[in-house]
Amino acid sequence: MLDAMIDPPQKLQQFASDNYSGICPEALDYLHKANGGDVPAYGNDIWTERAANQFRELFERDCEVFFVFNGTAANSLSLASLCQSYHSVICHETAHIETDECGGPEFFSNGSKLLLAPGENGRLDPHAIEPLITRRRDIHYPKPKVISITQATELGTVYSVEHLLELRHVADRHQLKIHMDGARFANAVVSLGKTPAELTWKVGVDVLCFCGTKNGMPVGEAIIFFDQKLAEDFAYRCKQAGQLASKMRFISAPWLGLLETGAWFKNAEHANAMAAYLEAQLLQLPEVKLMFPREANGVFVALPEVVATGLRSCGWLFYTFIGVGGVRLMCAWNTTKESIDALIEDVRSLLGTAD
């Protein structure tokens, strides 16, 4: 009965999002271990303590760590902790907090306004945001307070250390804080060959939302305050927002699995490598054009509409929100070359270039 309801036929693996993937073995192993008996609730358990300490070791800093269910909550609550209702947050016009969080940042901050700035290939342009900050100084305009960066960006690119430092210089000139939406932070670390510390607090990031779900976890994100003063009363904010898990160990233990085993890095490394392989295969095909530089685990290509439509008929799922003909293909910790080859075979067939 269920099989009959599935139309078109579904593929074993998809490329619509790295959220489609299952739980990686390391996270699942620690999840099972955490289920071995009764422990204190609401984060007062050894799993949560160990995970927080692992983050401090990873980032080489005594930071404050909080665990929440999802990325929207992580971004919204962390921005709310940095802003008053009359403040504004500067972000790229394609940022997730602008396009895909249903007004969550504005809601949880009681009205902080998002100010949108351009930037090539999804990256904020330091020279473009300065006029936005200084446009008005009067009391009738929401006072700029935070620069929000997405790493890796919504278009699959990454911010270099030099670019991040430029943004920090702008922030310093105007006494702004920097928030980093790290939905694919691990992929950026792999891509840039830098340490997590070098890509965050060492270049002036105040708060990082580190994604676990896209990196092999079942659920859960980590909010990391590198400036501990900014985390004052943040636990209350999480509780009020319904983000304090009573059985917190089932969020923190999978994180511990990623961190203690190094799977967070290995998973991102594999996803990036698969994206590089996918890119190389696609670029061998006629009428397929890369839309943005591939720098992490996402490939954005322009396909003829007939090909995109045909792929859907074949059962492939993907997003086309970038524009007509623009297709986003994401690779995950468990993406296989066999799945990529199967996708490429269908593209070849639709282009009429199959062997």
MARTORMAR-9782 format. One line per field, with one value per residue (C-alpha): residue number from 1; x, y, z. Coordinates in nm, 3 decimals, decimal comma. Layout:
% MARTORMAR-9782
nr = (NUM:...);
east = (X:...);
north = (Y:...);
up = (Z:...);
END
This chain:
% MARTORMAR-9782
nr = (1:2:3:4:5:6:7:8:9:10:11:12:13:14:15:16:17:18:19:20:21:22:23:24:25:26:27:28:29:30:31:32:33:34:35:36:37:38:39:40:41:42:43:44:45:46:47:48:49:50:51:52:53:54:55:56:57:58:59:60:61:62:63:64:65:66:67:68:69:70:71:72:73:74:75:76:77:78:79:80:81:82:83:84:85:86:87:88:89:90:91:92:93:94:95:96:97:98:99:100:101:102:103:104:105:106:107:108:109:110:111:112:113:114:115:116:117:118:119:120:121:122:123:124:125:126:127:128:129:130:131:132:133:134:135:136:137:138:139:140:141:142:143:144:145:146:147:148:149:150:151:152:153:154:155:156:157:158:159:160:161:162:163:164:165:166:167:168:169:170:171:172:173:174:175:176:177:178:179:180:181:182:183:184:185:186:187:188:189:190:191:192:193:194:195:196:197:198:199:200:201:202:203:204:205:206:207:208:209:210:211:212:213:214:215:216:217:218:219:220:221:222:223:224:225:226:227:228:229:230:231:232:233:234:235:236:237:238:239:240:241:242:243:244:245:246:247:248:249:250:251:252:253:254:255:256:257:258:259:260:261:262:263:264:265:266:267:268:269:270:271:272:273:274:275:276:277:278:279:280:281:282:283:284:285:286:287:288:289:290:291:292:293:294:295:296:297:298:299:300:301:302:303:304:305:306:307:308:309:310:311:312:313:314:315:316:317:318:319:320:321:322:323:324:325:326:327:328:329:330:331:332:333:334:335:336:337:338:339:340:341:342:343:344:345:346:347:348:349:350:351:352:353:354:355);
east = (0,000:0,279:0,478:0,178:0,154:0,509:0,493:0,736:0,966:1,204:1,582:1,785:1,977:1,876:2,056:1,792:1,947:2,202:1,910:1,780:2,061:2,028:2,226:2,595:2,728:2,926:2,630:2,400:2,648:2,667:2,290:2,253:2,514:2,327:2,018:2,185:2,017:1,868:2,058:1,963:1,739:1,752:2,121:2,248:2,402:2,752:2,685:2,600:2,894:3,135:3,000:3,034:3,391:3,469:3,356:3,585:3,874:3,786:3,769:4,065:3,859:3,652:3,322:2,960:2,775:2,400:2,211:1,881:1,664:1,714:1,888:1,604:1,598:1,978:1,993:1,685:1,771:2,137:2,047:1,783:2,051:2,261:1,982:1,712:1,385:1,496:1,820:1,890:2,089:2,283:2,289:2,328:2,015:2,018:2,086:1,881:1,768:1,607:1,469:1,389:1,317:0,962:1,049:1,197:1,482:1,240:0,989:1,230:1,403:1,064:1,114:1,482:1,490:1,697:1,885:1,981:2,311:2,444:2,761:2,904:2,847:2,655:2,925:2,870:3,075:3,243:3,234:2,862:2,759:2,937:2,692:2,406:2,540:2,599:2,295:2,114:2,196:1,860:1,626:1,370:1,595:1,664:2,014:2,257:2,385:2,492:2,652:2,530:2,744:2,653:2,947:2,933:2,700:2,359:2,525:2,784:3,080:3,296:3,438:3,818:4,002:4,093:3,731:3,618:3,881:3,758:3,408:3,544:3,719:3,388:3,216:3,482:3,447:3,079:3,073:2,881:2,874:2,926:2,696:2,785:2,520:2,730:2,472:2,763:3,048:3,226:3,227:3,383:3,654:3,743:3,732:3,957:4,200:4,176:4,097:3,756:3,921:4,084:3,746:3,556:3,675:4,026:3,870:3,621:3,308:3,112:2,853:2,847:2,551:2,718:2,495:2,484:2,184:2,351:2,668:2,522:2,317:1,951:1,857:2,024:2,244:2,501:2,515:2,863:2,927:3,295:3,226:3,076:2,924:2,688:2,546:2,407:2,062:2,067:1,951:1,631:1,583:1,612:1,364:1,109:1,136:1,069:1,426:1,535:1,518:1,419:1,618:1,906:2,147:1,979:2,091:2,432:2,542:2,532:2,732:2,985:2,998:3,087:3,344:3,526:3,570:3,646:3,343:3,233:3,539:3,536:3,170:3,225:3,537:3,343:3,052:3,288:3,474:3,149:3,044:3,377:3,319:2,962:3,084:3,351:3,098:2,842:3,094:3,171:2,817:2,703:2,450:2,536:2,683:2,811:2,626:2,858:3,202:3,180:3,363:3,184:2,930:2,683:2,682:2,464:2,410:2,197:2,016:1,781:1,425:1,347:1,630:1,519:1,162:1,283:1,494:1,191:0,998:1,280:1,231:1,513:1,444:1,621:1,558:1,537:1,487:1,792:1,619:1,469:1,688:1,902:1,936:2,099:2,252:2,376:2,606:2,603:2,817:2,678:2,658:2,804:2,969:2,715:2,429:2,610:2,678:2,310:2,211:2,466:2,341:1,988:2,115:2,308:1,999:1,784:2,047:2,064:2,431:2,406:2,656);
north = (0,000:0,242:0,157:0,236:0,580:0,672:0,847:0,918:0,633:0,742:0,716:0,563:0,891:1,243:1,572:1,823:1,877:1,735:1,731:1,427:1,203:0,966:0,954:0,881:0,573:0,772:0,990:0,688:0,491:0,766:0,807:0,439:0,475:0,768:0,549:0,312:0,434:0,722:1,051:1,402:1,603:1,948:1,933:1,850:1,527:1,405:1,380:1,748:1,849:1,638:1,772:2,133:2,065:1,908:2,227:2,428:2,204:2,220:2,600:2,647:2,879:2,880:2,949:2,914:2,633:2,576:2,305:2,361:2,158:2,334:2,603:2,853:2,853:2,877:3,178:3,351:3,318:3,409:3,720:3,811:3,794:4,046:4,291:4,502:4,542:4,877:4,736:4,597:4,303:4,334:4,019:3,910:3,931:3,551:3,472:3,196:3,426:3,646:3,392:3,076:3,134:3,270:3,589:3,397:3,641:3,934:3,748:3,637:3,976:4,151:4,331:4,376:4,459:4,273:4,507:4,334:4,389:4,260:4,067:3,854:3,478:3,500:3,676:4,010:4,287:4,493:4,801:4,756:4,719:5,031:5,270:5,063:5,114:5,487:5,568:5,728:5,815:5,949:5,793:5,705:5,438:5,096:5,118:4,866:4,626:4,296:4,169:3,817:3,592:3,252:3,009:2,835:3,073:2,996:2,983:2,725:2,959:3,026:3,331:3,339:3,451:3,774:3,844:3,777:4,015:4,288:4,244:4,255:4,584:4,731:4,596:4,746:5,089:5,091:4,887:4,596:4,230:3,944:3,642:3,342:3,107:2,792:2,571:2,415:2,540:2,203:2,205:2,551:2,436:2,151:2,373:2,642:2,417:2,635:2,548:2,622:2,886:3,055:3,090:3,221:3,407:3,466:3,674:3,842:3,623:3,671:3,394:3,082:2,856:2,522:2,283:1,917:1,802:1,854:1,689:1,351:1,417:1,321:1,662:1,946:2,252:2,411:2,782:2,891:3,226:3,316:3,628:3,480:3,810:3,791:3,464:3,617:3,469:3,285:2,966:3,148:3,257:2,895:2,776:3,045:2,960:2,590:2,496:2,343:1,967:1,775:1,473:1,692:1,400:1,280:1,601:1,638:1,273:1,257:1,581:1,409:1,125:1,367:1,557:1,280:1,062:1,342:1,241:1,606:1,669:1,336:1,376:1,725:1,612:1,334:1,561:1,817:1,547:1,409:1,760:1,801:1,470:1,570:1,904:1,738:1,496:1,768:1,997:1,726:1,753:1,997:2,265:2,235:2,550:2,616:2,909:2,977:2,854:2,518:2,567:2,336:2,056:2,221:2,239:2,500:2,444:2,588:2,308:2,326:2,325:2,003:1,833:1,961:1,850:1,514:1,454:1,508:1,259:1,013:1,057:1,301:1,572:1,910:2,279:2,545:2,855:3,034:3,109:2,957:2,665:2,698:2,369:2,318:1,976:1,902:1,622:1,477:1,263:0,947:1,045:0,778:0,793:0,535:0,775:1,056:0,831:0,737:1,105:1,185:0,894:1,035:1,385:1,238:1,054:1,365:1,565:1,292:1,225:0,882:0,626);
up = (0,000:0,097:-0,215:-0,430:-0,272:-0,368:-0,703:-0,863:-0,754:-0,480:-0,483:-0,203:-0,168:-0,260:-0,319:-0,208:0,133:0,373:0,619:0,430:0,557:0,851:1,176:1,139:1,330:1,586:1,685:1,698:1,910:2,172:2,162:2,254:2,527:2,678:2,695:2,940:3,258:3,452:3,467:3,585:3,353:3,191:3,104:3,451:3,323:3,248:2,872:2,843:3,060:2,855:2,525:2,643:2,753:2,417:2,247:2,475:2,376:2,007:2,006:2,242:2,459:2,777:2,602:2,709:2,531:2,496:2,311:2,127:1,894:1,561:1,364:1,359:1,739:1,756:1,524:1,660:2,028:1,986:1,786:2,044:2,312:2,118:2,034:2,185:1,996:1,851:1,706:1,359:1,223:0,898:0,688:0,327:0,117:0,072:0,440:0,597:0,879:0,610:0,365:0,558:0,926:0,911:1,097:1,391:1,459:1,459:1,675:1,947:1,960:1,989:1,663:1,575:1,204:0,946:0,709:0,386:0,210:-0,123:-0,180:-0,458:-0,432:-0,107:0,095:0,266:0,110:0,387:0,164:0,098:0,461:0,586:0,412:0,550:0,902:0,861:0,647:0,937:1,296:1,405:1,658:1,389:1,236:1,392:1,536:1,378:1,642:1,479:1,161:1,083:0,864:0,719:0,702:0,457:0,274:0,129:-0,215:-0,113:-0,079:0,227:0,403:0,416:0,729:0,551:0,460:0,816:0,950:0,714:0,852:1,207:1,132:1,014:1,325:1,551:1,390:1,475:1,798:1,645:1,744:1,498:1,484:1,269:1,137:1,111:0,943:0,752:0,966:0,965:0,584:0,587:0,830:0,595:0,288:0,432:0,617:0,927:1,287:1,435:1,655:1,355:1,185:1,488:1,796:1,661:1,381:1,611:1,597:1,919:1,885:1,668:1,592:1,513:1,320:1,412:1,209:0,871:1,001:1,099:1,414:1,453:1,593:1,775:1,736:1,964:2,046:2,147:2,312:2,287:2,492:2,807:2,916:2,620:2,754:3,072:3,143:2,808:2,979:3,075:2,714:2,598:2,859:2,774:2,404:2,465:2,377:2,708:2,653:2,963:2,841:2,723:2,705:2,386:2,216:2,380:2,364:1,981:1,980:2,203:1,953:1,675:1,880:2,068:1,760:1,514:1,307:1,280:1,063:0,880:0,788:0,649:0,466:0,296:0,205:0,051:-0,142:-0,282:-0,387:-0,568:-0,746:-0,837:-0,970:-1,184:-1,335:-1,407:-1,575:-1,829:-1,958:-2,228:-2,131:-1,762:-1,610:-1,259:-1,100:-0,805:-0,701:-0,524:-0,196:0,048:0,006:-0,229:-0,609:-0,782:-1,152:-1,429:-1,613:-1,909:-1,775:-1,959:-1,771:-1,431:-1,503:-1,628:-1,320:-1,100:-1,309:-1,249:-0,874:-0,795:-0,538:-0,532:-0,473:-0,743:-0,527:-0,668:-0,999:-1,311:-1,414:-1,104:-0,917:-0,576:-0,517:-0,163:-0,054:0,297:0,528:0,368:0,000:-0,225:-0,564:-0,680:-0,608:-0,786:-1,085:-1,099:-1,101:-1,371:-1,581:-1,572:-1,663:-1,956:-2,071:-2,055:-2,244:-2,505:-2,442:-2,277:-2,398);
END
